[in-house]
Amino acid sequence: MIDINKLTLKDVGKWVIYKDFDEEERGRLKSWNHKYIFVVYHCDNQWHRFEQFTACATDPEYLTFEESPIKEVMEAIKPKSPNAD
């Protein structure tokens, strides 16, 4: 779940994942109000122009921020402490 009260302008454009009971979809955060987060899910694969496309009002309960692939790679190559085991 994404907490609307903690969103800032720096969050605009971040990748989010919508996850419902049997559906999962990736999109980019466009804006928000007191109740919904507006997410662009489809933009003809022109993600650099996502702000020019219509966003869907999405209940924040079903949204999470997508983990950065860079973060995952850094964790994978991070040297382990010799006392880790």
TORKOL-4160 file (C-alpha; in steps of 0.2 Angstrom, whole numbers, padded with zeros to 4 digits, m for minus):
85
<pt num="1" X="0000" Y="0000" Z="0000"/>
<pt num="2" X="0006" Y="0018" Z="m0004"/>
<pt num="3" X="0002" Y="0031" Z="0009"/>
<pt num="4" X="m0005" Y="0046" Z="0000"/>
<pt num="5" X="0000" Y="0057" Z="0015"/>
<pt num="6" X="0018" Y="0053" Z="0012"/>
<pt num="7" X="0018" Y="0057" Z="m0007"/>
<pt num="8" X="0029" Y="0071" Z="m0013"/>
<pt num="9" X="0032" Y="0079" Z="m0031"/>
<pt num="10" X="0048" Y="0067" Z="m0031"/>
<pt num="11" X="0036" Y="0052" Z="m0033"/>
<pt num="12" X="0028" Y="0058" Z="m0049"/>
<pt num="13" X="0035" Y="0047" Z="m0063"/>
<pt num="14" X="0039" Y="0033" Z="m0051"/>
<pt num="15" X="0035" Y="0015" Z="m0057"/>
<pt num="16" X="0021" Y="0007" Z="m0047"/>
<pt num="17" X="0013" Y="m0010" Z="m0046"/>
<pt num="18" X="m0006" Y="m0013" Z="m0045"/>
<pt num="19" X="m0009" Y="m0029" Z="m0037"/>
<pt num="20" X="m0027" Y="m0036" Z="m0035"/>
<pt num="21" X="m0033" Y="m0053" Z="m0031"/>
<pt num="22" X="m0029" Y="m0060" Z="m0048"/>
<pt num="23" X="m0022" Y="m0046" Z="m0058"/>
<pt num="24" X="m0005" Y="m0037" Z="m0058"/>
<pt num="25" X="m0001" Y="m0022" Z="m0068"/>
<pt num="26" X="0014" Y="m0010" Z="m0070"/>
<pt num="27" X="0012" Y="0009" Z="m0072"/>
<pt num="28" X="0019" Y="0026" Z="m0068"/>
<pt num="29" X="0012" Y="0038" Z="m0054"/>
<pt num="30" X="0005" Y="0054" Z="m0062"/>
<pt num="31" X="m0004" Y="0063" Z="m0048"/>
<pt num="32" X="m0015" Y="0060" Z="m0033"/>
<pt num="33" X="m0029" Y="0068" Z="m0022"/>
<pt num="34" X="m0035" Y="0065" Z="m0005"/>
<pt num="35" X="m0043" Y="0048" Z="m0010"/>
<pt num="36" X="m0034" Y="0041" Z="m0026"/>
<pt num="37" X="m0018" Y="0039" Z="m0034"/>
<pt num="38" X="m0018" Y="0042" Z="m0053"/>
<pt num="39" X="m0008" Y="0030" Z="m0063"/>
<pt num="40" X="m0004" Y="0029" Z="m0081"/>
<pt num="41" X="m0005" Y="0010" Z="m0086"/>
<pt num="42" X="m0005" Y="0011" Z="m0105"/>
<pt num="43" X="0003" Y="0024" Z="m0116"/>
<pt num="44" X="0008" Y="0015" Z="m0132"/>
<pt num="45" X="0025" Y="0011" Z="m0124"/>
<pt num="46" X="0029" Y="0029" Z="m0124"/>
<pt num="47" X="0034" Y="0030" Z="m0106"/>
<pt num="48" X="0044" Y="0046" Z="m0108"/>
<pt num="49" X="0028" Y="0055" Z="m0112"/>
<pt num="50" X="0017" Y="0046" Z="m0099"/>
<pt num="51" X="0011" Y="0063" Z="m0092"/>
<pt num="52" X="0002" Y="0066" Z="m0108"/>
<pt num="53" X="m0009" Y="0051" Z="m0106"/>
<pt num="54" X="m0025" Y="0048" Z="m0096"/>
<pt num="55" X="m0022" Y="0041" Z="m0079"/>
<pt num="56" X="m0033" Y="0029" Z="m0069"/>
<pt num="57" X="m0039" Y="0033" Z="m0052"/>
<pt num="58" X="m0032" Y="0019" Z="m0041"/>
<pt num="59" X="m0035" Y="0014" Z="m0023"/>
<pt num="60" X="m0019" Y="0016" Z="m0015"/>
<pt num="61" X="m0022" Y="0000" Z="m0005"/>
<pt num="62" X="m0018" Y="m0010" Z="m0021"/>
<pt num="63" X="m0002" Y="0000" Z="m0026"/>
<pt num="64" X="0016" Y="m0002" Z="m0021"/>
<pt num="65" X="0032" Y="0006" Z="m0028"/>
<pt num="66" X="0041" Y="m0005" Z="m0039"/>
<pt num="67" X="0058" Y="m0010" Z="m0032"/>
<pt num="68" X="0073" Y="m0002" Z="m0042"/>
<pt num="69" X="0082" Y="m0015" Z="m0052"/>
<pt num="70" X="0098" Y="m0006" Z="m0047"/>
<pt num="71" X="0094" Y="m0009" Z="m0029"/>
<pt num="72" X="0092" Y="m0027" Z="m0032"/>
<pt num="73" X="0109" Y="m0028" Z="m0042"/>
<pt num="74" X="0118" Y="m0019" Z="m0028"/>
<pt num="75" X="0111" Y="m0031" Z="m0015"/>
<pt num="76" X="0116" Y="m0046" Z="m0025"/>
<pt num="77" X="0134" Y="m0040" Z="m0028"/>
<pt num="78" X="0136" Y="m0033" Z="m0010"/>
<pt num="79" X="0151" Y="m0042" Z="m0001"/>
<pt num="80" X="0145" Y="m0052" Z="0013"/>
<pt num="81" X="0152" Y="m0050" Z="0030"/>
<pt num="82" X="0164" Y="m0064" Z="0035"/>
<pt num="83" X="0153" Y="m0067" Z="0050"/>
<pt num="84" X="0137" Y="m0068" Z="0041"/>
<pt num="85" X="0135" Y="m0087" Z="0043"/>
